[in-house]
């Protein structure tokens, strides 16, 4: 007789315990053990480490997989159990680790592979290959594609969060804290009598009073939202640094002349462009979008063009704003030399346009919906034993549930965005479809995007500086891990599971748009490494950059109006402070917008920062060593960012690795 020493680890999380009887079977290359009782009530409480002995007549060879199941006691209910992993020490002295990290909610038998990562073409054991096939067959049933809206990336087929498999749902902690933040925010608004108030703002005093949650940066925004320098700064380091680009030639529909912006002939646009000092932000995505109707009143959403100049002091200053795309007598170009309120209202229309483009295109589409595509394709096409599954599964945490909530609570018929944003309703889907049709692979790859926009040497561009360091750190890590499993390009080409993963992404995520430059198959290790780097960057750093500062920059409504309810001025000299107040959204639209960005900026306490891996999916020495090195480089970046921020008037914290979540979880 030979003994196998088995250690079962139950995850230390709420409700991970089971009072059911647990059974285990070991399967090896030379046979299998009997199904063995692994003890019952109170042996598998949360955080427990349970040791048992499995006895076999002879050695069963190298272990390939284990089978786990549980049975409820008479008169006791079926419950859910969350085992973390199982370690097995064989009579030969070898130790095998079986990562699990999933809920077992029924009495079926569940198979789990030994932790060594294997691509399908190197998985030579027939039992292993069979379990691999069965796992993917079940996953294809659990994770089905659905079409939420034609012309948009496909999504998970699920009516609500309760219909998702439990392993991809929020934790109990996340659920409670998310609900608490949402409910308390609404209670505060209800108690103040604001949530249903359809009145206009009559003065800035009352607007100040509802600015109830304050952060250091939102306080700065509150004080400086009118300043030209801060207006320009936000295009680089606010929540939407994705639109600005260096301007080498004015668009034909933006007829700015030298004498308009250089009153004393001290320079010219041509000279400043040649020096690289002129920048453009073009909201053409909004052109032709039908604005919403809120509280029975038509809203207004412009498609502005903004021209900016880098000054000798390295500030980015707005020098011209045109609020509609087509030049006309009733579409004046505004300048800093105009009256205070003419210039201010032009900037307010720009900030409102930026809010709507940011939330729908930059945030929802480019971060959330694409992250969902990456997650669903991963779960459908790669088994747990696949190295890419092990690498990417931490970057899918909570994404499916948060996106279902977004579709139900933000952009549905009853959603906050639908009811209170200028782009709500049909306009919302117009923007999303237009944005989707123009998406490119290069725009998702930060180094390529920065080069294409001509922003390599713009001073004080902290999103670029920190983002490129993140990209390089992630790329080096991904290259190390994937090169360990894919020794050459042939290995990539013959991995059928990997090719199905990218094919699904191309079809369901990018709707087979070949002109977007998205790969539909991988021919080389380098192609694979770049794409996986993009996936991790999108799900972590990019999302953090456009998500975490939403309340900082949008909590003070005048800086990011969710909607505007007067048309833009058709001539100059007629705007006053009263005009600004009449243009702002009504009270209820304002506070619902503020409450939403507060909720979407509030991290839960079970936040997992980039580079942290509480679930140990990799068991081999080399990948684990690469993870340690990766974490070390992120710590260096953290220190660099914190030292730099000490000298900044407005610290840029959103890409500090300790503030970047591993996944799109909020």
ABEGO torsion letter per residue (X at the ends): XBBBBBBBBBBBBBGABBABBBBBBBBBAAEBBBBBBAEBBGAABBGBBBBBBBBBABBAEBBABBBBBBBBBBGBBBBBBBBABBBBBBAAGBBBBBBAGBBBABABBBBBBBABBBBAAABABAAAAAAAAAAAAAAAAABBBBBABBGBBBBBBBABAAABBAAABBBAAAAAAAAAAAAAAAAAAAAAGAAABABBBABAAAAAAABABBBAAAAAAAAAAABAAAAAAAAAABABAAABBBBABBBAABBBBAAAABAAGABBAAAAAAAGABBBBBAAAABGBBBBBBGGBBBBBBBBBBBBBBBAAGBBBBABBBABABBBAABBBBBAABBAAAAAAAAAAAAAAAAAAAAAAAAAAAAAAAAAAAAAAAAAABBAABAAAAAAAAAABGAAAAAAAAAAAAABAABAAAAABAABEAAAAAAAAAAAAABBAAAABAAAAAAAAGAAABBGBAAAAAAAAAAAAAAAAAAAAAAAABABAAAAAABAAAAAAAAAAAAAAAGGBAAAGBBABBABAAAAAAAAAAAAAAABAAAAAAAAAAAAAAABAAABBABBABBBBABBGABBAAAAAAABBBAAAAAAAAAAAAAAABBBAABBBBGBBABBABABAAAAAAAAAAAAAAAAAAAAAAAAAAABABBBAAABAAABBABBAX
